[in-house]
Amino acid sequence: MQELLGRITRLDPQASLALRVIACFDELTVGNVNTRGLLAAAASLAGCVAGFGQQRPARTVRVTPRGELAEPLTTPAGSPPAAATAVPAAAGTCVWLERTGPAEANDAIVLERLALAVRLRHDRRPGTPDARRHLAVLVDGTLPDDHRRTAAAALGLSATASHRVVVAPLFAVWTEHPGGPEDVVPTAHGPLHTLVVPAVTTQVQAGPCGVGVATTPDHLDHSFRTAVVALRLCARGATSSVGADAYAGLVSMFAEEPPGAHHPDVELVAAITAHPWGAETLDALVTSGSARQAARTLGIHHSTLQGRLETTTATLGFDPLDGFGRVRVGVAYLAWRLRTSRVLDLPAPTTGH
């Protein structure tokens, strides 16, 4: 698939994104993701509400691009809105996209793969277990502990063994798929492909991808949040995973802070990154043990770095290499990266990503 993707990207960038759609639904089908997860994937890929209708018993499920349930329709249960583009799925079911305006280039392939995935799911033999629906409960820290423990048991996770949560956007490219429970879980950043893997798994062959801290099932909700932070620290278009362990307790701090938490030094960091050399220099300073090591990392003369460091110190109002100044600039730099993260933006067709 990856070789084919590379060849077609050079010839037809639009077809490249279509292949990503196919690969995404292939992964979700293999993972036996539930109907809401499939709809969340379709809605995220298409950028509009995706729906599922079933005649017997009559029900409708509609999901927004952020993975949330949409407002109820006034149409009869099981029927798509009049303006929606609908296709049949399994017997007595259909799926649709609710787009305002003309259809976009990949709507047809999204609908085709969504219908196929729904058909495969709803044609399963009765009685086949589907424990993956418990994953969203397991990683939801707002639910009672006993609910999450029940979910962990249903997933076959030992109460004393350590695991990690792995998250990736629905368009991520997987070169090797780890085993373990998986599903699509709604988050504040949109639906994310979520897996539970053994604690020894510190890197995953997928990109972009975030790997959370290791913990027992009682605290996998925390691992999930750290995995989301690690994912957001990936560069846009990244082809590898980022592990929360690489940032020690800082990722855990960001994982537990409330949405919209204020970091006063972020604006100062933003002013530094306005310089062409700003972001890479800050990255080298916070990840190196000394100014000389940072200069070697950047491949520049020490005197050149010294000039940049003087500008940085003047802008920040403190020495980023002295005592708590190093911690302070490190926190501010990571907060700036999270604020400006673009890793979850759907790759544009013209880029071949």
C-alpha positions in Angstrom: 0.0 0.0 0.0 2.8 2.5 0.9 4.7 1.9 -2.3 1.5 2.3 -4.3 0.7 5.5 -2.3 4.1 6.9 -3.1 3.8 6.2 -6.9 0.3 7.6 -7.1 1.2 10.7 -5.1 3.7 11.7 -7.8 1.0 11.2 -10.5 -2.2 12.2 -8.8 -2.2 13.9 -5.4 -6.0 13.7 -5.2 -5.8 10.0 -5.5 -3.3 9.9 -2.7 -5.9 11.1 -0.2 -8.4 8.6 -1.6 -5.9 5.9 -0.8 -5.6 7.3 2.7 -9.4 7.0 3.1 -9.2 3.3 2.0 -6.3 2.6 4.4 -8.1 4.3 7.2 -11.3 2.2 6.9 -9.2 -1.0 6.4 -7.6 -0.4 9.7 -10.9 0.4 11.4 -12.5 -2.7 9.9 -9.7 -5.0 11.0 -10.0 -3.4 14.5 -13.8 -4.2 14.5 -14.6 -0.6 15.4 -18.2 0.1 16.3 -20.7 2.0 14.1 -20.3 5.3 15.9 -16.6 5.0 15.5 -16.9 4.3 11.8 -19.3 7.3 11.4 -16.8 9.5 13.4 -14.1 8.5 10.9 -16.2 9.3 7.9 -17.3 12.6 9.4 -13.7 13.6 10.2 -12.5 12.6 6.7 -15.3 14.4 4.9 -15.6 17.4 7.2 -19.4 17.1 7.6 -21.9 15.1 9.6 -22.1 11.3 8.7 -25.2 9.3 9.4 -26.4 5.7 9.8 -30.0 4.6 9.4 -31.5 1.2 10.4 -35.1 0.2 9.6 -35.6 -2.7 12.1 -35.5 -1.6 14.8 -35.7 1.9 13.5 -32.8 4.1 14.7 -30.6 6.8 13.4 -27.0 7.7 14.5 -25.4 10.9 13.3 -21.9 12.0 14.2 -20.2 15.4 13.7 -16.6 15.8 12.5 -15.5 16.1 16.1 -16.9 12.7 16.9 -19.9 14.0 18.9 -23.5 12.9 18.3 -25.4 15.4 16.2 -28.7 17.0 17.1 -31.7 14.7 16.4 -33.4 14.9 13.0 -37.1 15.6 12.4 -37.2 12.9 9.7 -38.4 9.4 10.7 -35.9 7.2 12.5 -33.8 5.2 10.1 -34.2 7.6 7.2 -31.6 10.1 5.9 -32.3 13.8 5.5 -33.7 14.7 2.1 -30.6 16.7 1.1 -28.1 14.0 2.2 -26.2 11.8 -0.1 -27.0 8.2 1.0 -26.0 4.7 -0.1 -27.2 1.3 1.1 -25.0 -0.7 3.5 -26.2 -3.9 5.1 -29.8 -5.2 4.7 -32.2 -2.6 6.0 -29.5 0.0 6.6 -27.9 2.9 4.9 -25.2 5.5 5.5 -24.9 9.1 4.3 -23.0 12.4 4.4 -24.8 15.7 5.2 -22.9 18.2 3.2 -24.0 21.8 2.5 -23.2 22.7 -1.1 -21.7 20.5 -3.8 -20.0 17.2 -3.1 -16.2 17.2 -2.6 -13.7 15.0 -4.4 -13.5 12.3 -1.9 -17.1 12.1 -0.7 -17.8 9.1 -2.9 -14.9 7.0 -1.7 -15.6 7.9 2.0 -19.2 6.8 1.5 -18.2 3.6 -0.3 -15.7 2.6 2.4 -18.1 3.6 5.2 -20.9 1.5 3.7 -18.5 -1.5 3.3 -17.3 -1.2 6.9 -20.8 -1.0 8.2 -21.9 -3.9 6.1 -19.1 -6.1 7.4 -19.9 -5.1 11.0 -23.6 -5.6 10.8 -23.3 -8.9 8.9 -21.3 -10.4 11.8 -22.7 -13.7 13.2 -24.9 -13.3 16.3 -23.1 -13.9 19.6 -19.7 -12.7 18.4 -18.1 -10.8 21.3 -17.4 -7.1 20.8 -15.5 -6.0 23.9 -14.0 -3.0 22.1 -17.0 -0.9 23.0 -15.6 -0.8 26.5 -12.5 1.1 25.5 -14.1 4.5 25.5 -15.3 3.8 29.1 -11.8 2.7 30.1 -10.1 5.9 29.1 -12.8 8.3 30.3 -11.6 9.8 33.6 -15.0 11.4 34.3 -16.6 8.0 34.9 -16.5 6.2 38.3 -13.6 3.8 39.0 -15.8 0.8 39.1 -17.1 1.5 35.6 -13.6 1.6 34.3 -12.5 -1.5 36.2 -15.5 -3.4 34.6 -14.5 -2.1 31.2 -10.9 -3.3 31.8 -12.0 -6.7 32.8 -14.2 -7.0 29.7 -11.2 -6.1 27.6 -9.2 -8.9 29.3 -6.7 -6.5 31.0 -5.0 -7.7 34.2 -5.7 -5.4 37.1 -2.0 -5.5 38.1 -0.3 -5.5 34.7 0.9 -2.2 33.2 -0.2 -1.0 29.8 0.0 2.1 27.6 -2.6 3.9 25.5 -1.7 4.7 21.9 -3.6 7.3 19.9 -3.4 8.3 16.2 -5.6 10.4 13.9 -7.8 8.5 11.5 -5.5 9.4 8.6 -2.3 8.0 10.2 -0.2 5.6 8.2 0.5 2.3 10.0 3.5 0.2 8.9 3.0 -2.3 11.7 -0.3 -2.7 13.6 0.1 -3.8 17.3 -2.3 -6.2 18.8 -4.7 -5.2 21.6 -8.1 -3.6 22.2 -8.8 -0.7 19.9 -11.6 1.6 18.9 -12.3 5.2 17.7 -12.7 7.5 20.8 -14.2 11.0 20.6 -12.0 13.7 22.1 -11.9 17.5 22.3 -9.5 17.3 19.3 -11.8 15.1 17.2 -12.1 11.3 17.0 -8.8 9.4 17.5 -7.9 5.8 16.8 -7.1 4.4 20.2 -5.3 1.2 21.3 -4.1 -0.4 24.5 -0.7 -2.0 24.3 1.7 -3.6 26.8 3.9 -1.3 28.8 7.0 -2.5 27.0 5.7 -0.9 23.8 7.4 2.5 23.9 7.4 3.1 20.1 4.7 2.3 17.5 5.3 1.9 13.8 2.8 4.5 12.8 2.8 8.2 12.1 1.7 10.5 13.4 1.1 8.8 16.7 1.3 9.4 20.4 2.2 6.8 23.1 1.1 7.4 26.6 2.8 6.6 29.9 2.7 3.1 31.3 0.2 2.5 34.1 -2.2 -0.1 35.5 -5.8 -0.2 34.1 -7.0 1.9 37.0 -5.1 4.9 35.6 -5.3 4.2 31.8 -7.5 7.3 31.5 -4.3 9.3 32.5 -2.3 7.3 29.9 -4.9 8.2 27.3 -4.5 11.9 28.1 -0.7 11.8 28.0 -1.0 10.0 24.6 -3.1 12.8 23.2 -0.6 15.4 24.4 2.3 13.3 22.9 0.4 13.1 19.6 -0.1 16.9 19.6 3.7 17.3 20.0 4.2 15.5 16.7 5.2 17.6 13.7 2.6 17.9 11.0 3.1 15.2 8.5 5.1 13.1 11.0 5.8 9.5 10.0 6.8 8.3 13.4 5.4 8.2 17.0 6.2 10.4 19.9 6.3 8.9 23.4 5.2 10.7 26.5 8.2 9.2 28.4 10.5 11.4 26.4 9.2 14.5 28.2 9.1 13.0 31.7 6.5 14.6 34.0 5.9 17.6 31.7 3.5 15.7 29.5 1.6 14.5 32.6 1.3 18.1 33.7 -0.2 19.2 30.4 -2.5 16.2 30.4 -4.1 17.1 33.7 -4.4 20.9 33.3 -7.9 22.3 32.4 -8.7 23.3 28.8 -7.5 26.8 28.1 -5.0 26.9 30.9 -3.0 30.1 30.8 0.8 30.1 30.4 2.1 33.7 30.6 5.5 32.8 29.0 3.9 31.4 25.8 3.5 34.9 24.3 7.2 35.5 24.9 8.1 32.2 23.3 5.9 33.2 20.3 7.9 36.4 19.9 11.1 34.4 19.8 9.7 32.0 17.2 8.9 35.0 15.0 12.6 35.0 14.2 13.6 32.5 11.4 15.9 30.8 13.8 13.6 31.0 16.8 11.8 27.6 17.0 14.8 25.4 16.2 17.0 27.4 18.6 14.6 27.0 21.5 14.2 23.3 20.7 18.0 22.9 20.8 18.3 24.9 24.1 15.7 22.9 26.0 16.9 19.5 24.8 20.7 20.1 25.2 22.8 20.1 28.3 24.7 23.3 27.5 25.0 26.1 25.0 27.9 24.5 23.2 25.9 21.2 22.8 23.0 23.3 21.5 25.3 24.9 18.9 26.6 21.5 17.8 23.0 20.3 17.5 22.1 23.3 15.3 25.4 23.0 13.3 26.3 26.7 14.0 29.3 28.4 15.6 29.1 29.0 19.3 29.3 32.8 18.8 26.3 32.7 16.5 24.3 30.9 19.1 25.5 33.4 21.7 23.9 36.2 19.7 20.7 34.3 19.5 20.8 33.5 23.2 21.2 37.2 24.0 18.1 38.0 22.0 16.2 35.2 23.6 17.2 36.2 27.1 16.2 39.9 26.4 12.8 38.8 25.1 12.1 36.3 27.9 13.4 38.6 30.7 15.3 35.7 32.3 18.2 33.4 31.4 16.8 30.2 29.8 20.0 28.3 30.8 20.1 29.2 34.4 18.4 27.2 37.2 14.6 27.3 37.0 14.9 29.4 33.9 15.6 26.2 32.0 12.4 24.6 33.3 10.4 27.7 32.7 11.4 28.0 29.1 10.9 24.3 28.6 7.3 24.4 29.9 6.6 27.6 27.8 8.1 26.1 24.7 6.0 22.9 25.0 2.9 24.9 25.7 3.5 27.0 22.5 4.0 23.8 20.5 0.6 22.5 21.8 -1.1 25.8 21.1 0.3 25.8 17.5 0.0 22.1 16.8 -1.3 21.2 13.3 -0.7 17.5 13.4 -4.4 16.7 13.5 -5.2 18.8 10.4 -6.3 16.5 7.6 -3.4 16.4 5.0 -4.2 18.5 2.0 -4.6 16.5 -1.3 -2.0 18.6 -3.1 0.8 17.8 -0.6 0.7 14.1 -1.0 0.6 13.6 2.8 
